[in-house]
Amino acid sequence: MIERIVPAGTETAEAYGDLPEATLFPEEELIVKSAVAKRRGEFTTARHCARQALTRLGAPAGAILTGERGAPQWPEGVVGSITHCDGYRAAVVARPALVTSIGIDAEPALPLPSGVLDAVALADEQVAIKELLASVPQVPWDRLLFSAKESVYKAWFPLMRRFLEFEGARLVFDPAGGTFTAHLLAGPAIAGNRTLHTFDGRWLSENGIVLTSVTVPA
């Protein structure tokens, strides 16, 4: 799924569950030494996917540690993103000559728990999501909004090195085209010598998973 919503030239890997051959480096073991089995399995297979993608890119596929706010620490000359949820793990990597920043997020294709939409969506987003749920009910738009905001944050943080609240971006979905636009209300993102007021994203809902990506091209 993931390769369908990221640019050509990126490398990806995904798994629909935990892989028995997936292992961790000792440094990574320390990150999840106190984690429950479910969290450990997701983390291990997601790291395995990331190393597969790095190998395809021709980059070092060693330990991938976590940095500030849990962001993956990629080898020099690589940008990327990792995601995992029930039944799915994925990673995408690219060279900075192609992509300045990228974020991906996967979520189960289920409605958000009661009250969560109110917490993560702006008032006009809530209206739009309710309209989409009525007109295109086969897509869990509330969960998709949540996933898209996670992807926006993952693309934002490497550029700005600061947290982005849910209300820091207003999302507008194209239900037919599989795309969305994130209007950055918290202020523009700075990518090199560019000032970005919007991020462009893509989405997919299949196989019980909603998947989103945001790419800042080089």
N, C-alpha and C positions, 0 to 999 in steps of 0.2 A: 504493500500500500504506500509506504513512505516515499518511494521513488517517484510516485505520480504527483506529488505536491511540492517537490523541491526542484531547483534549477538543474539543467543539464550541466555536467561538469562536477557536480557533487558526488560523493560516494556514500552509500547507505548500507545498512544491514538491519534486519528485523527478525523477531521470533514470536511465535504465538504461544508462549509459555516458557517455562524454564528448560534449559538445555543441560543434559547430564555432563556434557563435555566442557561446560563453562567453569572456569576456575578464576581465582583472584591471586594477585601478587600479595606478598606479605604486607606491604604498605597499605593496600586496599583492605585486607582483612581487618586491620585495625579500625577502619572506618565503621564497619558493621559488626564489630565483635560483640556488641550488646544487643544487636537487632534480633527481632523475632524471625522465625524461619521464612515466613512469607516475604518480608522486607529483604532479607538476605538473598533469597532466590531471585527476586526481581533485580536487585542491585548487581548480582553476579552475572546474570544473563545479559543485562543491559551493557555492562562493561565488556563482555564477550562480543556483543554486537559492535560496540565502539572499536574494538581492536580489529575486527573483521573489516570495518569501513576504513580504518587507518591503513591497514595493509593494502587494500585496493587503491588507496590514494598514493601509496609509495612513501608513507610516513612511518616513523617509529611507533611500534605498537606495544609500548610498555605499560607500566602502571598509570592509571588515570586517577589522580587524587582529587580531592575537593578543596576549593578555595573559599573565598568570601561568599557568604550566603549559599554555600553548597554548590557553587558553579563548578563544572568539570574543568580541570586544568589540562589543557591540550598541549601537545608538543609544539615547540617553536615552529612557526610557519603553517599553523593549522587553526581553523576556526570550526566550531561544531556545536552540536546539541545532542542531548540524550533524553529519552522519556521512557516511562514504564507505567503500566496500569494492569488491572486484572486481565490476563489473557493476551498481553501484548507488551513487547519491549522493542525499542528501535534507537538507532543512532544515525546521525548524518555528519559528514565532515567535508571541508572544502579548503582550498588555498585562498589566502587573503587577496590574491590577484583577481579572483573571481567574486568572492563574497566577503564583505566586511564583517557581517554578523548574521547569525541565523538562530532561530528558535523553533523547536518542535514540541508538541504536546499531544498525548493520547489519553483518552478517557473512555470508560464504558459508555455505550450508547443508551443511557438510561436517564430519566428525568432527574434533575437536581433534587436533593432533599428539600422539604418544605422550609421556606425562609431564606434559603441560600441565594436565590436569584435577587431578592431584595438587597442582600448584603453586597453583591458583586456587580450589579448593573445600575447604571444611571437611570433616571426616570424615563427618558425617551427611549433608552435601550429596552427597558421593561415593556413598554408599549409595543415596540417593534417585534420583540421576541414573542409576545402573546399573539400578535397578528400572524407571524410566521408559523407558530404552532397550530393556529386555526387553518391556515391556507395550505401548509405543507406538513401535515402531522406525522409523516413517516420519518422526519428528522428531529432528533431531540435538541431543538434550538437553544434551550436554556443551558444544557450541558456543553453544547458547541461554543456558546459565548464564553463560558468559563474556560474551556480549553484554549480558545483564541486569545483570551487575555493572558493566560499563562505563556503562550508563545510570544506574545508582544513583550512581556517582561523579560523572557530569556534572550530576545534580540536586543532589548534596551539596555540591560545591565552591563554587558561587556563594553558598551559605548560610554555609558554615563557613570558607572560604578556607584550607583545609588538606587534605592528601592523605588519601585513604581507601584503606587496603590491601584486597586481595581478602578477607582474613579479617575485615574490619571490618563485614561484613554477611552475615547468613545468609538465603538465599533459599528460599522454598517456592513451588512451581509448582502451579497448577490446570491440569491437562492438558486438561480439557474446556472450561473457561471462557475460556482465553486470557489469564489473569491470573497475577500472582505478587505475593508480599509479601516485602519486604526488611526483616528485623529488624536494626536498627542496633546492632551489638555494640560499635562504637567509641565509643559514647555518642550521646545524642540530637542531632538537628539542631534548630537554632533558626531558626524562620521568623517574624519579627516578634515577637509576644508569645506564640507557640505553641512548645511543646516536643514534637518528633516523635520517637517511638521506632521507627516503621515508615514505610516508603515503599510506595506502591502502584504496581504496574506492569502493563503489558499486553504481549503478545507475539504474533507472527505468523510462520509459516513457510510461504512460498510462492515460486514462481518461482525456486528455487535460492538464496533469501535468507532468513536469519532476521533479524527486526526486533524491537526492544524499545523501550519507552518507560517513563519514570518521570515522573509529574507531581505537583508539590506545589501544590495549589489555593490561591488567595488566600483 
